[in-house]
Amino acid sequence: MSTTALSLALAAAGLHAFWNLLIARARNTEAATAVALCVGALAFAPAAAATWGVERAAIPYIAASAALELLYVALLAAAYRRSELSLVYPLSRGLAPVIVLVVAVLALGAATNAAQLAGVLVIAAGVLAVRGPRGHADRRGATFALAIAATIATYTLVDNSGVERANALPYFELALAPSAAVYLGAVLALRGRRAVKSEISPATVLAGVAMFGAYGLVLVALQHAPAAPVAAVRETSVVIATILAAPVLHERVSPLRLAGAALVVGGVALLAL
């Protein structure tokens, strides 16, 4: 993996952790997410238009992806309002590739290998460490994380086929824009206009731009290196977010949870490589 690709993938990881931290620290996570999504959709629009190329066959995948993106952001905002990012983020990002692998093997007949099986075991150990002792576990947060992971896994499988029928940026824009509009409408109806206006700030604008930046940097990194190592490095966002949750969100990140986040990253790397 070249130095350029490594730097781009690490930057993408940092931006992904960054926008999640900004959403999690907002007073109203749902309103902040709605604003950031709209900013992200606007940020994507010029690049999507410049690289336009969408086949009619991609439309069903785009529609499914939009619905899944909507579910993903709704679950994420709700989870950050009720639970700690240092729990939700590592669990959801770590369990998602495991679910993708299980579906690929059981439903699609894909082959697996010893490294992938080892990755699943390492992720399982990391999940248990992140969750913490049974008596102190945040079951609600873990349930949200599992639901988010299942959503990520599902849209990953959908998008994997969808981008074969459309360029990546316009595909993502067509999925992001309607989910942003619907989510904004739902938040306005449930939380009110005042709540949304109160979250229009430099932080939420930065979160929206970071959404675009993280995705764009991954696409550029893929021009310099194969997908597997880029995906593995990209998941270092799990450790970055967990470390920063203590100073930024004032969460009590124990050494056990931090070690668990590191194990999750290692397990994901084994799955990817």
N, C-alpha and C positions, 0 to 999 in steps of 0.2 A: 504494500500500500504506500503510495507516494506521500511525501510530506504535505503537498498541497491538498490531497484528498483527506488526509488525517486532520489537517487544520480546519477544513471546511466542515467535516463531520463533527468535530468537537465544538465548533462555533454553532452549528445547528442544535447540538445537544444543549449548549448553554442558553440559546434563545428559547428553546422549548421549555426548559426549566424556568426561565425568567418569566415567560408569560403566564405560566401556571402559578407561580408565586404571586404575581401581581393580581391575578383573579382571586386567589385564596385570601389575600390580605384586604380585599375590598370590604367595605361595610355591608354592602348588598351584593353578594356574589352573582345572583341572577341578573340584576341590572347591569353590573359591570361586564358580565359575559355577553349580554345583548349588545352593548356598546362596542366591545372589542370585536365581536363577530362582524358587525356592520363595517367597522374600520378595516378589518381584514378583507372583507369582500371588495371594498373600494380599492384597497391596495393591490389586490390580485387582478383587478379588471384590466388595466393597461397591458400587463404582461400576457394575460389570457387572450386579449384581442390581437396582440402582436404575433402570437404563436397559434392562432386559431386553426383547428383541424378536428372536426367532430363528425363521425359517421352516424347515420341514422340508427344503426345497430347499437350505438352506445347509449341511446336514450333510456332504455329500461334500467341499465346499470346506474346511470346518473340519478334517476328517480329514486332507486333503492338506496344509493349512497347518500342522497340528500336527507332521506328519512332517517337513516342511521346516524348521520352527522347531527341531526336535530336531537335524537335520543341521547347521543354521546354528550353534547354540551349541556343538556338539561340534567343528566345524571351527574356530570362533573361539577356543575355549579351547586347542585343540591348537596353533593358530598362534601364540598369545601365549606359549606355553611354549617354542616353538622359534625364534621370529623376533621382530623388532622391531615394535612397534605403529606407529612412524612409517613403516614400509614397508607392513605389512598393511592398516592402516586406510585410508589414502588410496587404495590400489589397489582394495580391495574396494568401497569406497563410490563410487569414480569409475567403475569398469568396470560396475557393476550397471545403471545407467540406460542405458548403451550397449547392453548385451545386451537389455534390455527393448525399446529402440527397434528393434534389428535384428530381433527376433522379431515385433514388431508390424508392421513393414514387410514382411518376407518371408513370414511365416506368416498374418498377419491382414489383410494388404492395406492397412494404414494409410498415409496420405500423410505425406510428410516435406517439409522446407523447407530453405532455405539456412542459416538460423540453426542448425538441428539438425545439419546436416552440418559446419558450422564447429565446433559443440560437440564433435562426435566427434573432430575433428582436434586441438582444444585439449586434450581429455582424453588423447588418445594422446601428445601432447608432454609433458603432465604425468606420465603413467605412466612414460615413459622417464626423465624427470628424477628421479622418486621412486626408481625402480629403481637408478639410478646407472650408472656405466660398466660395460660388459659384463664386464670382468675382475673387478670387485668386486661384482657383483650377487649377491644372496641368492636363488638359484633356488628353494630350498625355500619361502622366505617368499612369493615371487611366485606359486608354484603354489598355495599355500594361499589367497592373496588371490583368485586367479582362481576357485578352487572356491567360496569364500565369496560372491564376486560373482555367480556363476551361481546359487547358492542364493537369494540376495537377489532376483535378477531373477525367479526362478521363483515364489517366494512372493508377490512383488509382483503378478505376473500373476494368480495364483490368488486373492489377497485382493481384487484389483480387482473381480472378479466376485462373490466371496463376500459382501462388505459390501453388495452390492445386495439381499441376501436376509436380512440381519441387521443389527442395530445394531452400531456399531463396537466398543464396549467389551465387550459380552458375546461377540461373535465372537472378539475377541482373547483374552479370558479362557478360552474353551473350547478355543482352540488352544494357549495357553500352559500351562494347568494340567496336561494330560496329558504334554506334552513335558517339563515340569519334573519330574514324578513319575518318568517313565521315565529321564531323565538322572540324577536323584538315585540311582535304583536301580542304574544302570550304574556310577556312580562309587563307590558303596558296595561293589559287588561287586569292582571292579578296584583301588580305592585303599584301601578299608577305612574303618570307622567313625571311627577316630582321625583320619584325614586330613580327613574332612568336619567333625568337631568342631573341629579346629584352625583351620578357616576361618570358623567362626561368630564374627563380630567386628563392631564398628561399621562397618568399611569395607565388608564384604559386605552388611550390612543397608542401608547407604546406596546401594550399587550397585543392589540390588533395588528400592528406592524410586525411585531415579533412572530406572530402566527405565520404571516406571509414569509418573513425572512427565514424562519427555520425550515419551512418546506422548500423554499427556493435554494437554500444552501445545500440541502440534501440532493436536489436535482443536479446542481453543479458538481457536487462531489462524485456523483454517479458517472459523470463524464470523465473522471480521472481514475476511477477504481471500480472493481466489481461490487455488486449490490451487497454481498454477504459481509465483507469487512466494514463497509459504510454503515450498514444496519447495526453491526455489533458496537462500533464506536459511538454511534448515535445514541445508544441506550445508556451511555454514561450520564445522561441527563438524570437518571434515577438517583445516582450518588450526589450529583450537583444539587438537585432539589432537596434531597434529604439533609445534606449538610447545611444549606442555606435556610432551611425551615426554622432552625434554632434562632439565628440572629434576626431574620426578617419577620417571621411569624410568631416568635417567642414560644415555639413548641419545645417540649422537653424531649429531645432526641437522645435516647440512651445509646451507649456503645453497642448494645445488642441489636438495636434497630438499624444503626449505621452499618454494622457488619452484615446484617440481613440484606440491606440495599446493595452492598457490594457483591454478595453472593447472587442476588438476582441478576445483576449486570453480567457476572461471570457465566451464569447459566444461559442467559440470552445469547451471549457470545458463542457458546458451544452450539446452540441451536442454529445460529446463523452460519457458523463456519463448518 
